[in-house]
């Protein structure tokens, strides 16, 4: 079975995409959140990032041609911005760490 033919892969890709979209829409109101709302948003972003990291690792470990092509396309796109997948995740983690630090200072 091809990587993208898997119902599990399709379902997780769809859920990741929808969750990401919802979090980005919600994030546009982040400044208006109370402390608990900000904390919950950060936790959800961390959870989504971990799911995305696992999903990407599945692509990297797959022997499927389409999966390998997808990984290379992502690397190429990120490379245009001087990034790698690892650097992208590090930057996202740093952003969330800053958000946590800022939230701690608000108390």
Beta strands, then each sheet from edge to edge (+ up, - down):
end
